[in-house]
Amino acid sequence: LVTVSLRHTTAGLILLGWAWSRGYRFKLEQLKAGAIQGALFFLIGHGTLHWAEQYVASGLAALLVATEPLWILAIGSALGDERINWKNGLGLVAGLVGVWVLTGSDLSLRNSFGIGVILVLVGAASWAIGVCIAPRLKLPKEPIARAAVPLVCGAVMLLITATITGEFHATNWTAISAKSWGGLAYLIIFGSVVAFTAYTWLLQHISATVVATHTFVNPVVAVLVGWLLAAEPISMRLVSATALILVAIFLIQRGDRHNEMQAEAGQGD
């Protein structure tokens, strides 16, 4: 929680300063919207992920996060924003099977690994809820401010949580290596300032389900980098689950395109 709160506080202040220099000023309704999205994206979504990665390998965590399009399809369908057809429906089933293959026999609240797996899935679901309700929130229209406000709101919640749980008090700042600070700096610049601004802009312009397919790349990269740099094992179960989840994401993407073509055909009529 200390790591993720420092990450988003720094990134949020950078983006807020940038937006402020471009003329942005706070509005109460935007702060309320930012608090809702900040809680879903960062307090729950990233807070659970950062905690869980103490016990869950990076490749496995990325694969579990890759269930985000499945959550978006299910939640969006319940809200009436997404339509389930045979392609994305089959993708939803394949994704659920993939998650079961990956974690089914290991899920248990009796150990930190099992709790970590469940929390990563909770975080992915929370992020998906934030994506689905984003069009209904009165966030700033300007892309930099639209990214900055939820980041800052989420960061404040994370700072409070890290303080209440005693993490800040327990942190030994002198024991943190330069390599670790460098990793945090990378997450701040590329993971939050650059990536989240791009992500927020995309959510304004294309389907949430299509935006979520960025998770198509994440598991492959994470599994390979985890194997290369952290000696994380690659098992047949991991390979099988990866294949199922990637097929699921592909089918969901094709299903979304099918819905778009049907909508265009209907408009033509």
Secondary structure, DSSP 4 states (H G I P E B T S, - for coil): -HHHHHHHHHHHHHHHHHHHHTT----HHHHHHHHHHHIIIIIIIIHHHHHHTTTS-HHHHHHHHTTHHHHHHHHHHHHTS----HHHHHHHHHHHHHHHHHHTTT--TTSHHHHHHHHHHHHHHHHHHHHHHGGGS---SSHHHHHHHHHHHHHHHHHHHHHHTTHHHH--GGG--HHHHHHHHHIIIIIIIIHHHHHHHHHHHS-HHHHGGGGGTHHHHHHHHHHHHH-----HHHHHHHHHHHHHHHHHHHHHHHHHHHHHHHHH-
